[in-house]
Amino acid sequence: MTIDVRPASIFEDVRAVLGPKSPTANVCWCLSYRIPAKLNNQLRGPDRGAYVAELCGADVAPGVLAYDGGEPVGWAAVAPRADTSFARSRTIPHVDDLPVWSLWCVRVRPGHRKKGISHALIAGAVAFARDHGAPVVEAYPLDSGDARVDLTMAYAGLRKNFERAGFVHAADTASVLAGHPRVLMRLDLR
């Protein structure tokens, strides 16, 4: 199996990984941390997908997709922190004033898990951020130790996977997800 990671610029491929089975469903579409809360709450059903379609057509894609052959099998959201709600977070601290990029969601489609795709997505998201001038990439994964994590809530990633990718613990946070603390992990690209 060869996993290819590319910018998420093809909406239909993003839909295959993030979209709901029913077009009227109100799923995240990985917008919760990307856009202001008020807009996130206003966008309903198909409007959420339409918003993501616009993001896919922007000069800088909203993240990266992993492909197994021609099939999209995974997604990672990565963008300048200043363009996300992490810029204003009360629970996730800022370590310094560098214009860091945030990597906040890693999702692998059912049927494709346990094949190393999340590792490829993290590496691909880092390369994407580096190609767009990021000096540092931050992630906010769960510090779950050996405890099992509900797959629905594992989108933030796991600390051990980011450590394997070269990220280092930069700070504890006040954020908790699915009963597990989140930590701030950083990878310096300078």
N, C-alpha and C positions, 0 to 999 in steps of 0.2 A: 504494500500500500504506500503510495506516494501522496503526501498532503501538500497542496499548493495553497499559499495564503496570498490573497490579493485585496486591493482596496474594494470596499463595499459600494460600488458605483452602479450595480445592476439591481434595480429594485425587486424584480421578480425573484432573484436569488436571496435577497434579504428577507422577502416575504416567506420564502420556503423555510427559513430558519426561525424567524421571529413572529411571523403572522399567525393569526388565529385560523382555526378550521372554518369558523363562521365569520364572514366579513363584517358582520355587525357587532361582534364581540369587542369588549373594552379591555384588550390586553395591553401590556406595558409598551411593546414595540421598542423597548429600551429608550423611552423618552423621559422617564421619571427623574433622572438626574441631569438630563440634557437641557430641559427647558424649564422656565419658571413654573412654580406650582400652580399658579392661576391658569396659565395656558394648558398645562397638563390636565387639570380638572375640567377644562372647557372642551377639549378635544374628545369626541366620542366616536365609537365604532369606526366606520370607514374614513372619517376625518383623520384618525391617528395614522392609518396607513398612507393617506395622501400626504401628510406632513413628512413622513419618512421618505416617501418617493421624492419629494423636493430636496431633502437632505442628500439623497443618493445622486442627484443631478448637480450638486454644488461643486465648486472647484476642488474642495477638500472633502473626500468621502467621510461619512460619519463613523467609520470603523473599518474593520477588515473581515473578510470571509475566508473560511477554510474550505477547500474543495478536495474531494476524493474522486479523481477522474474529473468529470464535468459536473458532478453533483455537489451542491453546497451543503456542507455538513456541520459547520460551526460559525460562530460570530464572536467578535470581540469589539466592544465600544471603546474608542480612544479619541480624545480631543483635548485641546488646551483647557486646563482647569478653569481659566477665566471665562470660558464659554459654558460652564456647567454649574450646577448648584453647589459643587464642592468649593467653589470660590467663596461662598457665603456660609458654609457649614458651621454650625455651633458645636458639632460633635467630632469633627475630623479637623485636627489642627493644621496650620501652615508651619512648615519647618523653617522656611526662609522666603525671600521675595522673588525667587527665580520664576520665570514663566514656564512652570512645569506643565506637562501633559498628564491627564488622568486616564487610567485604564480601569474601568469599573464594572465591566460585565464580560464574562466569558461563558458562552453557551454552546453546548454540543448537542446535536439532535439525537433523540432516542434511536437506538439501533447502531449508533456510531461511537458510543462511549467506551472507555477503557482501551483506546487505541492510540493514545498519545496526542490526540487532536487539540486538547486544551494547551499542551506545551507548545505545539506549533502555532496556535493562536496568540499566545503570549509573545513568542518570538516575532511573529509577524506584526503584531501591534507595536512592539518596540521599534522594529525596522521602519514601519510607517511613520511613527512619531519622529524618529531620527531623520528620515528623509524630508520631513517638514520643519526641521530646525529645532526640535525639542532638546533642551539641554539636560532634562531629567524627566523620567517617567515615574509617576506615582501610581500605586494600586492600594486598595483598601480591603484586602481579603479577610476571610474568617480565620481566626486563630483557634482551630478546633482540636488541635492535638491529634489523638487517635480516635476521637469520637466521630461517629457517623453524622453526616450532614444531609438534611432533606434536600434532594436534588432540585426542587423548586427554588430553594433559597441559596443554593450553591453558586448562583450567578456571579457573586462577588469574587469567586475564586478561593483557593485555599492557600494559606501562608506557605506551606511546603512546596507548592508548585511554583510560587514566585521566587522562593529561595533557590530552587533548582535553576531558575532562569537568571540568577545573578542579582536579584533584588536583595536589599538589606533592610532590616527593621530600622525605621527612622523615628517612630514614635508610637506610643499607645494612643488609642482614641477613646472617646466616650460612647462610640457607636456600638450597638449590639444588633446582630441579625440572626434570627432563628436560634436565639439563646447562646450564641457564640460571640465573643468580643471580636471586633475588627481591629486590625493593626494597620498602620501606615507603613508601606514598604516602598523603597525608592531604588531606582537604577539610574546612576549618573552616566550620561552619554557624552560628557565633555572630554 
